[in-house]
């Protein structure tokens, strides 16, 4: 007996619905298994036998805007606080001694006067300040690598070219600029992300900086009597690192500065890192050599190719490049470097390119502040 066309269609529809139903059941079961496996894995990381792995994981996720929940699900606030207390960076309480920096005179090409190298190497240079600037733009780019990280070091010979870019308005109703916009809106040639800003759960608008902001000699944010970690340049183009009030910063002629920290190196003395020293994350840092050349460092992180760097790693890299003073800037998803129209270091984000209120940018050699 043949089935009518209507019955055939109903039979095919039932079969199709059965297959679709089985697929979604399989998908749901797979999701539950994966979720359960992830929960168990995180449980072992947070509660398991390895104190080192636990401290490294907790220190890393607690530095991120939204990742802290991965530790807070398993550990109390008190337990997390104890882990952070034994894995931290202890700054020395000095302020930069500007007399230790002698800004080298600039030649017409923008390259410091002094010995030039006959050969170049895209790895860490020695502390003899051998210059490698084949295109004559006064900027060197070097790859940096460690056991858990990779990134880029930009060396800017003339420190007067490095200034703070700040968005026109600091309000919750405004939106920050991307790093590319900070560079292009100022006619700059390069830049890195800058200081601290409000970014709840990684979803902020990037328009509300925290701490101090001084741009081109103008105090854009900060109370005269409140103390901040201040990291930026004075009118003599010396990188100043230290804690001070906004009023004091103005009195000593700070021209461009932001807040973040910690200070990594002050007057040649390194900060001390205990335990895992803040965990592994994307990082951005700024430093200066004795000859005045500025060191802009950005480390990739939260990738299979580069997990990230600790504060101790930043200190080691800065010392390798001859830093006398250096400070950690905002990191995580904000960490990025822009050079000659291209973002040469970028980091994973949970949304589009980050909007940020401040950035350190590099003006052209013939700039006029």
C-alpha positions as CSV (number, residue, x, y, z in Angstrom):
1,X,0.0,0.0,0.0
2,X,1.5,3.3,-1.1
3,X,1.5,6.3,1.3
4,X,-0.2,9.4,0.1
5,X,1.9,12.5,-0.6
6,X,0.7,14.1,2.6
7,X,1.7,11.2,4.8
8,X,5.1,11.1,3.1
9,X,5.7,14.7,4.0
10,X,4.6,14.2,7.6
11,X,6.9,11.2,7.8
12,X,9.9,13.2,6.5
13,X,9.0,16.1,8.8
14,X,9.0,13.7,11.8
15,X,12.3,12.3,10.8
16,X,13.8,15.7,10.3
17,X,12.5,16.9,13.7
18,X,13.9,13.7,15.3
19,X,17.4,14.4,13.8
20,X,17.3,18.0,14.8
21,X,16.2,17.1,18.3
22,X,18.9,14.6,18.7
23,X,21.5,17.1,17.4
24,X,20.5,19.7,20.0
25,X,20.4,17.1,22.7
26,X,24.0,16.1,21.7
27,X,25.0,19.7,21.6
28,X,23.5,20.4,25.0
29,X,25.2,17.3,26.6
30,X,28.5,18.3,25.0
31,X,28.2,21.8,26.3
32,X,27.4,20.5,29.8
33,X,30.4,18.1,29.7
34,X,32.7,20.9,28.5
35,X,31.4,23.3,31.1
36,X,31.8,20.7,33.8
37,X,35.3,19.9,32.7
38,X,36.2,23.6,32.7
39,X,34.7,24.0,36.2
40,X,36.8,21.0,37.5
41,X,39.9,22.3,35.8
42,X,39.5,25.7,37.4
43,X,38.8,24.0,40.7
44,X,42.1,22.1,40.5
45,X,44.0,25.3,39.6
46,X,42.5,27.3,42.5
47,X,42.3,24.5,45.0
48,X,44.7,21.9,43.7
49,X,48.1,20.8,45.1
50,X,50.3,23.3,43.3
51,X,50.6,26.6,45.2
52,X,52.8,28.1,42.5
53,X,50.2,27.5,39.7
54,X,47.4,28.8,42.0
55,X,49.3,32.0,42.8
56,X,50.3,32.5,39.2
57,X,46.7,32.0,38.0
58,X,45.0,34.1,40.7
59,X,47.6,37.0,40.4
60,X,47.1,37.0,36.6
61,X,43.2,37.0,36.5
62,X,42.9,39.5,39.3
63,X,44.7,42.1,37.3
64,X,42.2,41.8,34.4
65,X,39.0,43.9,34.2
66,X,36.6,40.9,34.1
67,X,38.7,37.7,34.7
68,X,38.7,38.0,38.5
69,X,35.5,36.0,38.7
70,X,37.6,32.9,37.7
71,X,39.2,33.1,41.1
72,X,36.3,34.6,43.1
73,X,34.2,31.5,42.2
74,X,36.4,29.3,44.3
75,X,38.3,31.5,46.8
76,X,37.2,34.0,49.4
77,X,38.2,37.6,49.3
78,X,40.5,37.0,52.3
79,X,42.2,34.1,50.5
80,X,42.7,36.2,47.3
81,X,44.1,39.1,49.3
82,X,46.7,36.8,51.0
83,X,47.8,35.5,47.6
84,X,48.1,39.0,46.2
85,X,50.0,40.1,49.3
86,X,52.7,37.5,48.8
87,X,52.9,38.0,45.0
88,X,53.5,41.7,44.4
89,X,55.9,44.4,43.4
90,X,57.4,46.5,46.2
91,X,58.4,49.9,44.8
92,X,61.2,52.0,46.3
93,X,60.0,55.3,47.5
94,X,62.4,57.5,45.5
95,X,61.5,60.1,42.9
96,X,63.6,60.3,39.8
97,X,66.9,62.3,40.2
98,X,66.8,64.2,36.9
99,X,70.6,64.9,37.1
100,X,71.3,61.2,36.3
101,X,69.9,61.7,32.8
102,X,71.9,63.7,30.1
103,X,69.8,64.0,27.0
104,X,72.2,63.5,24.0
105,X,72.4,66.2,21.4
106,X,70.4,65.5,18.3
107,X,71.9,65.5,14.8
108,X,70.0,66.9,11.8
109,X,68.8,63.4,10.9
110,X,67.4,62.8,14.4
111,X,70.0,60.2,15.3
112,X,72.0,60.8,18.5
113,X,75.5,61.9,17.9
114,X,77.9,59.1,18.8
115,X,79.0,55.7,17.6
116,X,76.8,54.0,15.0
117,X,76.6,50.2,14.4
118,X,77.8,48.7,11.2
119,X,75.5,45.7,11.7
120,X,72.0,45.4,13.0
121,X,70.3,42.8,15.0
122,X,66.5,42.7,15.9
123,X,67.3,41.3,19.3
124,X,68.2,43.1,22.6
125,X,71.1,45.5,22.1
126,X,73.8,45.9,24.7
127,X,74.0,48.8,27.1
128,X,76.6,50.6,25.0
129,X,73.7,52.4,23.2
130,X,74.8,51.3,19.7
131,X,72.3,52.8,17.3
132,X,70.4,51.0,14.6
133,X,68.3,53.5,12.6
134,X,68.5,52.7,8.9
135,X,65.6,54.9,7.8
136,X,66.8,57.9,9.8
137,X,63.5,58.5,11.6
138,X,65.1,58.5,15.1
139,X,63.3,55.3,16.1
140,X,64.5,51.8,16.6
141,X,62.2,48.7,16.8
142,X,63.3,45.5,18.5
143,X,61.6,42.2,19.1
144,X,61.7,40.9,22.7
145,X,61.2,37.4,23.8
146,X,61.1,35.4,27.1
147,X,59.9,32.0,28.2
148,X,56.3,33.1,28.4
149,X,56.1,36.2,26.3
150,X,56.9,38.1,23.1
151,X,56.6,41.8,22.3
152,X,58.2,44.9,20.9
153,X,60.6,47.5,22.3
154,X,60.5,51.0,20.6
155,X,63.5,53.2,21.2
156,X,62.9,57.0,20.6
157,X,66.2,58.9,20.6
158,X,64.7,62.3,21.1
159,X,62.6,62.4,24.3
160,X,61.0,65.7,23.4
161,X,59.0,63.9,20.8
162,X,57.2,61.7,23.4
163,X,54.1,63.4,24.8
164,X,50.7,62.5,26.3
165,X,47.7,62.5,24.0
166,X,44.4,63.0,25.9
167,X,40.9,63.0,24.5
168,X,39.1,66.4,24.5
169,X,36.6,65.5,27.3
170,X,36.8,63.4,30.4
171,X,33.1,62.5,30.9
172,X,31.1,59.3,31.1
173,X,29.0,60.5,28.2
174,X,32.0,60.7,25.9
175,X,34.0,57.9,24.3
176,X,37.7,57.5,24.3
177,X,39.9,57.2,21.2
178,X,41.5,54.1,19.9
179,X,45.3,54.1,19.9
180,X,45.3,54.7,16.2
181,X,43.1,57.7,16.7
182,X,45.4,59.1,19.4
183,X,48.3,58.9,16.9
184,X,46.5,60.1,13.8
185,X,44.6,62.9,15.5
186,X,47.9,64.4,16.7
187,X,49.8,63.9,13.5
188,X,52.1,61.5,15.3
189,X,54.1,58.6,13.9
190,X,53.9,56.1,16.8
191,X,52.3,55.5,20.1
192,X,51.5,53.1,23.0
193,X,48.5,53.1,25.4
194,X,48.8,55.3,28.4
195,X,47.4,55.5,32.0
196,X,44.7,54.2,34.2
197,X,41.1,54.6,33.5
198,X,37.7,53.4,34.7
199,X,36.8,50.2,32.8
200,X,34.3,48.2,34.8
201,X,34.1,44.5,33.6
202,X,36.1,45.5,30.6
203,X,33.1,47.3,29.1
204,X,33.9,51.0,29.9
205,X,33.7,53.8,27.4
206,X,37.4,54.7,27.9
207,X,36.7,58.3,28.6
208,X,37.2,58.5,32.4
209,X,40.9,58.5,33.4
210,X,41.9,57.9,37.0
211,X,44.8,59.6,38.7
212,X,46.7,62.4,37.1
213,X,46.7,63.5,33.5
214,X,49.1,66.3,32.3
215,X,49.3,66.9,28.6
216,X,51.5,69.5,27.0
217,X,52.0,71.3,30.3
218,X,48.3,71.5,31.1
219,X,46.9,69.7,34.2
220,X,43.8,67.9,32.7
221,X,43.0,65.8,35.7
222,X,44.2,65.6,39.3
223,X,43.8,67.4,42.6
224,X,46.6,69.7,43.6
225,X,46.8,68.3,47.1
226,X,46.3,64.6,46.3
227,X,49.2,62.2,45.9
228,X,49.4,60.0,42.8
229,X,51.9,57.7,41.1
230,X,53.2,60.1,38.4
231,X,55.0,58.8,35.3
232,X,55.9,61.2,32.6
233,X,58.3,63.9,31.4
234,X,59.5,67.2,32.7
235,X,60.3,70.3,30.7
236,X,63.9,69.0,30.4
237,X,62.6,65.8,28.7
238,X,63.5,63.6,31.7
239,X,61.2,60.7,32.6
240,X,60.1,61.3,36.2
241,X,58.8,58.4,38.2
242,X,57.5,58.7,41.7
243,X,54.6,59.5,44.0
244,X,53.7,63.1,44.4
245,X,50.8,65.6,44.5
246,X,49.6,67.2,41.3
247,X,50.7,70.5,42.8
248,X,54.2,69.3,43.3
249,X,54.2,67.8,39.8
250,X,53.4,71.2,38.4
251,X,56.0,72.9,40.6
252,X,58.8,70.7,39.2
253,X,57.7,71.3,35.6
254,X,56.1,68.0,34.6
255,X,54.9,68.6,31.0
256,X,53.3,65.2,30.2
257,X,52.3,62.4,32.6
258,X,49.7,59.8,33.6
259,X,49.1,57.5,36.5
260,X,49.4,53.7,36.7
261,X,52.4,51.9,38.1
262,X,54.2,50.4,39.8
263,X,57.5,52.1,39.2
264,X,59.9,49.4,37.9
265,X,63.2,51.2,38.1
266,X,64.0,54.5,39.8
267,X,67.5,56.0,39.7
268,X,68.9,52.7,38.5
269,X,67.4,50.8,41.5
270,X,64.9,48.1,40.6
271,X,61.7,47.5,42.5
272,X,61.5,44.1,44.3
273,X,59.1,41.4,43.1
274,X,57.9,38.7,45.5
275,X,56.5,35.4,44.4
276,X,55.1,35.5,40.9
277,X,55.2,39.3,40.9
278,X,51.7,40.1,39.6
279,X,51.2,37.1,37.3
280,X,51.4,36.9,33.5
281,X,49.5,39.4,31.5
282,X,49.8,41.7,28.5
283,X,52.0,44.7,29.6
284,X,52.9,48.2,28.6
285,X,55.8,50.1,30.1
286,X,57.9,53.2,29.6
287,X,61.5,53.9,30.5
288,X,64.5,56.1,29.8
289,X,68.2,55.5,29.3
290,X,71.0,57.6,30.7
291,X,71.4,59.3,27.3
292,X,67.7,60.4,27.3
293,X,66.5,57.9,24.8
294,X,62.9,56.7,25.6
295,X,62.0,53.0,25.9
296,X,58.4,52.1,25.0
297,X,57.7,48.4,25.6
298,X,54.6,46.4,24.8
299,X,54.2,42.7,25.6
300,X,51.5,40.5,24.0
301,X,49.6,38.2,26.4
302,X,46.6,35.9,26.8
303,X,47.5,34.1,23.6
304,X,48.9,30.6,23.0
305,X,51.9,32.2,21.4
306,X,52.5,34.6,24.3
307,X,50.9,34.1,27.7
308,X,52.2,37.4,29.0
309,X,54.9,38.9,31.3
310,X,55.3,39.5,35.0
311,X,56.6,42.7,36.5
312,X,59.9,41.0,37.0
313,X,60.0,40.3,33.3
314,X,59.4,44.0,32.5
315,X,62.2,45.0,34.9
316,X,64.6,42.5,33.3
317,X,63.8,43.8,29.7
318,X,64.1,47.4,30.8
319,X,67.5,46.8,32.4
320,X,68.7,44.9,29.3
321,X,67.9,48.0,27.3
322,X,69.8,50.3,29.7
323,X,66.8,51.9,31.6
324,X,67.7,54.2,34.5
325,X,64.0,54.9,35.2
326,X,61.0,52.9,34.1
327,X,57.3,52.4,35.0
328,X,54.5,50.0,34.3
329,X,51.6,51.5,32.4
330,X,48.0,50.2,31.8
331,X,48.1,46.6,30.5
332,X,45.7,43.8,29.6
333,X,43.5,44.3,26.7
334,X,44.6,48.0,26.3
335,X,48.3,47.0,25.6
336,X,49.2,47.9,22.0
337,X,51.8,49.7,19.9
338,X,51.2,51.7,16.7
339,X,54.0,52.6,14.3
340,X,54.0,54.1,10.8
341,X,50.3,53.5,10.1
342,X,50.2,49.9,11.5
343,X,49.4,48.4,14.9
344,X,52.5,46.3,15.4
345,X,51.5,44.9,18.8
346,X,47.9,44.0,19.6
347,X,46.2,42.0,22.3
348,X,43.1,39.9,22.6
349,X,39.9,41.8,23.4
350,X,36.3,40.9,24.2
351,X,35.1,43.6,21.9
352,X,36.4,45.8,19.1
353,X,39.6,47.8,19.4
354,X,39.9,49.4,22.9
355,X,38.9,53.1,23.5
356,X,41.3,54.8,25.9
357,X,41.5,58.3,27.3
358,X,45.3,58.7,27.2
359,X,48.3,57.5,25.2
360,X,52.0,58.2,24.9
361,X,52.6,59.3,21.3
362,X,55.7,60.0,19.3
363,X,55.6,63.2,17.3
364,X,57.5,63.6,14.0
365,X,61.1,64.7,14.1
366,X,60.2,68.2,13.0
367,X,57.5,68.6,15.6
368,X,56.5,71.9,17.2
369,X,54.9,71.5,20.7
